[in-house]
Amino acid sequence: MTSPNDVIATPLLAPHNLGIATMLTYALIAFAIAALGGLFLASHVLRGKLAPWAVSVLHALLGATGLVLLLVEVLQGTPAARVTAALALLLLAALGGFYLATLHLRKTIAPKVVVLLHAGLAVTGFLVLLSAVLAA
């Protein structure tokens, strides 16, 4: 006969880790959807056009949602080093995003290098976070 403790076989499914995995998964989903919007935005900027403002706002809101979920996770305990590294990378990407938004508000097309740096930091942060979730 098995006890309820025997049923939990992996650390990811342990009751104390279930909320963590879920929160990080939701953060990944928000970042992934934001990335799709980012591709659309970058395609405009790289062609020398201003992107639609509504897509920029949605991109920012999804990124902010992912950041808040990730920050809550980090502040709740002792996260894996990769989670903290992902947060740092994504915060740097957000700073670049704020700069890009200020340019957009002034109806100025952003420098391509800034767009690529923002995207590179965000994608790297996403992949680091994904690796942390998959390793849990």
Residue pairs with C-beta under 8 A, 6 or more apart in sequence:
8 14
8 15
11 17
11 136
12 18
12 21
12 136
17 136
20 73
20 76
20 136
21 133
21 136
23 69
23 72
23 73
24 69
24 70
24 73
24 83
24 129
24 132
24 133
24 136
25 133
26 69
27 65
27 66
27 67
27 69
27 70
27 73
27 129
28 66
28 126
28 129
28 130
28 133
30 62
30 63
30 65
30 66
30 69
31 62
31 63
31 66
31 90
31 122
31 125
31 126
31 129
32 126
33 62
34 59
34 62
34 63
34 66
34 122
35 122
35 123
35 126
37 55
37 58
37 59
37 62
38 59
38 119
38 122
40 51
40 55
41 51
41 55
41 56
41 59
42 115
42 116
42 119
44 50
44 51
44 52
45 51
45 109
45 110
45 112
45 115
46 112
46 115
48 109
49 109
50 104
50 107
50 109
51 104
53 104
56 101
56 104
59 97
60 97
60 101
63 90
63 93
63 94
63 97
63 122
64 94
66 90
67 87
67 90
67 91
67 94
70 83
70 86
70 87
70 90
70 129
71 87
73 79
73 83
74 83
74 84
74 87
80 132
80 135
80 136
82 128
82 129
82 131
82 132
82 135
83 129
83 132
85 128
86 125
86 126
86 128
86 129
86 132
87 125
88 125
89 121
89 122
89 124
89 125
89 128
90 121
90 122
90 125
90 126
90 129
92 121
92 125
93 118
93 119
93 121
93 122
93 125
96 114
96 117
96 118
96 121
97 118
97 122
99 114
100 110
100 114
100 115
100 118
103 109
103 110
104 110
